[in-house]
Amino acid sequence: MAEKKSTPAAKKPTASGKAAAPAKAPVAKKAAAKPATAAKKATVKSAPVAKKTAAPKAAAKGKRTGPTPEERYRMIAEAAYYIAEQRGFAPGDAAKDWRDAEAQIASQVGK
């Protein structure tokens, strides 16, 4: 003789003809966590951290702190242009404009 397996209760249709949702089981509330007392808390002291040296970060990693040669050249060229513009692009000594621009950039950037 074969035994019948129990199946969940069938949904009964409501007055609108749709099946009613099965009732949910009540959910038990979790107990509130009790705060730990001072005696139970574990205290962990961290070891002292060594101080870092005062060397600049970029210099310490071997990185360049100033502009690259290409950037420096571009800065000088732009400064020379503005020097020539100040004198109204009148014919003059372009090499002097360049030297003045180099001096101006060197004083601003260094080197």
Secondary structure, 3 states (H helix, E strand, C coil): CCCCCCCCCCCCECCCCCECCCCCCCCCCCCCCCCCCCCCCCCCCCCCCCCCCCCCHHHHCCCCCCCCHHHHHHHHHHHHHHHHHHCCCCCCCHHHHHHHHHHHHHHHHCC
